[in-house]
Amino acid sequence: MEELRRLDRFVTTPISDMQHSQHGFIALISILIVSAVLLATTLSLAQFGIANRFFILHLEEKVASEKRAEACVHIARIAAYNDPLYEVSSPTSITVAGGTCSIVNVEANDDESTIEVSAVSNGATTNYRVVVDNTDGTFLSWHEVTGF
């Protein structure tokens, strides 16, 4: 008998009462959608932060390789100033600042020397081609190049 009353109540429930029960379902689905959007936004911002840290780390390594390459340029410039005929035809490695740089090539032409150096720091590479006046040691040009 009890089962019959439940069934009767279900069958005779007005449609307006059924619509009220769907409001909770719509609210639940809305909360799930908003939560998913917030989770996706949070994850994308976290990924951006991690990528930014790796970019800064690579930037620091690039600065380190630039400083090592500059040191090699100055060493080669002093050698060219002391001996205007100073030339290097095969790469010469020099230990500097906890790493190495290479004087790749030095060509002497009249009163000028063209110096090519390279330095690498954890994958960040710097290559410089510099022209120096041998009479007074001043720089005539200084360019970073992609390779030699």
C-alpha positions as CSV (number, residue, x, y, z in Angstrom):
1,M,0.0,0.0,0.0
2,E,2.8,2.3,0.8
3,E,4.4,1.7,-2.5
4,L,1.1,2.6,-4.2
5,R,1.0,5.9,-2.4
6,R,4.5,6.7,-3.6
7,L,3.7,5.8,-7.1
8,D,0.5,7.8,-6.9
9,R,2.4,10.9,-5.6
10,F,5.0,10.6,-8.4
11,V,2.3,10.4,-11.1
12,T,0.2,13.2,-9.6
13,T,3.2,15.6,-8.9
14,P,2.6,18.8,-10.9
15,I,5.1,19.7,-13.6
16,S,5.9,23.0,-11.9
17,D,7.4,21.0,-8.9
18,M,9.5,19.0,-11.4
19,Q,10.9,22.2,-12.9
20,H,12.0,23.4,-9.5
21,S,14.0,20.2,-9.0
22,Q,15.9,20.9,-12.2
23,H,17.1,24.3,-10.9
24,G,19.5,22.4,-8.6
25,F,20.8,20.4,-11.5
26,I,21.4,23.5,-13.6
27,A,23.2,25.1,-10.6
28,L,25.4,22.0,-10.2
29,I,26.4,22.0,-13.9
30,S,27.1,25.7,-13.8
31,I,29.4,25.3,-10.8
32,L,31.2,22.4,-12.6
33,I,31.8,24.5,-15.7
34,V,33.0,27.5,-13.8
35,S,35.4,25.3,-11.8
36,A,36.8,23.7,-15.0
37,V,37.4,27.2,-16.5
38,L,39.1,28.4,-13.3
39,L,41.3,25.2,-13.2
40,A,42.3,25.7,-16.8
41,T,43.2,29.3,-16.2
42,T,45.3,28.4,-13.1
43,L,47.2,25.7,-14.9
44,S,47.9,27.9,-17.9
45,L,49.3,30.7,-15.6
46,A,51.4,28.2,-13.7
47,Q,52.8,26.9,-17.0
48,F,53.6,30.5,-18.0
49,G,55.5,31.0,-14.7
50,I,57.6,27.9,-15.3
51,A,58.4,28.8,-18.9
52,N,59.4,32.3,-17.7
53,R,61.8,30.9,-15.2
54,F,63.5,28.8,-17.9
55,F,63.7,31.9,-20.1
56,I,65.4,33.9,-17.3
57,L,67.8,31.0,-16.7
58,H,68.8,30.9,-20.4
59,L,69.2,34.7,-20.3
60,E,71.6,34.4,-17.4
61,E,73.6,31.8,-19.3
62,K,73.7,34.0,-22.4
63,V,75.1,36.9,-20.3
64,A,77.8,34.5,-18.9
65,S,78.8,33.5,-22.4
66,E,78.9,37.1,-23.5
67,K,81.2,38.0,-20.7
68,R,83.5,35.1,-21.5
69,A,83.6,36.0,-25.2
70,E,84.4,39.6,-24.2
71,A,87.3,38.4,-22.1
72,C,88.7,36.5,-25.1
73,V,88.3,39.6,-27.3
74,H,90.3,41.7,-24.8
75,I,93.1,39.0,-24.5
76,A,93.4,38.9,-28.4
77,R,93.3,42.7,-28.6
78,I,96.2,43.0,-26.1
79,A,98.1,40.4,-28.1
80,A,97.4,42.2,-31.4
81,Y,98.4,45.5,-29.9
82,N,101.7,44.1,-28.5
83,D,102.5,42.3,-31.8
84,P,100.8,43.8,-34.9
85,L,101.6,40.6,-36.8
86,Y,99.9,38.4,-34.2
87,E,97.6,35.9,-35.9
88,V,95.7,32.8,-34.9
89,S,94.7,30.3,-37.5
90,S,93.4,27.5,-35.3
91,P,91.1,27.9,-32.3
92,T,92.8,28.5,-29.0
93,S,90.9,27.8,-25.8
94,I,91.3,30.0,-22.8
95,T,90.0,29.4,-19.3
96,V,88.2,32.4,-18.0
97,A,85.6,33.0,-15.3
98,G,85.0,29.4,-14.5
99,G,84.5,28.4,-18.1
100,T,86.3,28.6,-21.5
101,C,86.3,30.8,-24.5
102,S,88.0,30.3,-27.8
103,I,90.0,32.7,-29.9
104,V,88.8,31.2,-33.2
105,N,90.8,33.4,-35.6
106,V,92.9,36.6,-35.7
107,E,93.9,38.1,-39.0
108,A,96.3,41.0,-39.2
109,N,95.8,43.4,-42.1
110,D,98.0,46.6,-42.2
111,D,97.2,48.4,-39.0
112,E,94.0,46.4,-38.2
113,S,93.3,43.0,-36.8
114,T,90.1,41.0,-37.2
115,I,89.4,38.9,-34.1
116,E,86.8,36.1,-34.0
117,V,86.0,34.6,-30.6
118,S,83.4,32.2,-29.3
119,A,82.1,31.2,-25.9
120,V,79.5,28.7,-24.7
121,S,77.8,28.6,-21.3
122,N,75.3,25.7,-20.8
123,G,74.0,25.8,-24.3
124,A,74.1,29.6,-24.7
125,T,76.6,30.6,-27.4
126,T,78.2,34.0,-28.2
127,N,80.3,34.6,-31.3
128,Y,82.0,38.0,-31.8
129,R,83.8,39.4,-34.8
130,V,85.8,42.5,-33.8
131,V,88.1,44.7,-35.8
132,V,90.8,46.4,-33.7
133,D,93.2,49.2,-34.6
134,N,96.7,47.8,-33.8
135,T,98.3,51.2,-33.4
136,D,96.3,52.3,-30.4
137,G,94.1,49.2,-29.5
138,T,90.8,50.9,-30.2
139,F,87.8,49.0,-31.4
140,L,86.8,49.8,-35.0
141,S,83.8,47.5,-35.1
142,W,82.2,44.9,-32.8
143,H,79.5,42.5,-34.0
144,E,77.8,39.4,-32.7
145,V,77.5,36.8,-35.5
146,T,75.7,33.5,-35.7
147,G,78.8,31.5,-36.6
148,F,82.1,31.4,-38.3
